């Protein structure tokens, strides 16, 4: 029995090392922005005009932590903290609980060519447009 456990441990060590190595390659800052069709510049309080973009940014740490900043309405920004995992070409953010607030459902992205494309996200938050793909910065 001890021999089987030792063998299982030896087999699992390289798999863990491969996962950590893959996380190191993917870790970094990714940002995407989009503008709704027909959306134009808005006038600010000071009288200047600014473009209002819907933005999303995720920072994936080498240690498995993540920070997600979303601005689905082009005015307010929502920042969330999470942990991330990678399985093949799929990256999953699992949000950290905050006090007595409801923890959001996990968010999933496809990773290809240094771009994260949201697959599973909060549709209530991103009502009119889906979150844009994010390019590595």
Protein Blocks (a to p, Z undefined) as FASTA:
>chain_A
ZZmmmmmmmmmmmmmmmmmmmmmmmgccdddddddehiacdddfkopacddddddddddd
fkopacddddfkomaccddddddddehjaccdddddehjbccddddddddeehiacdfbd
cfklmmmbccdddddZZ
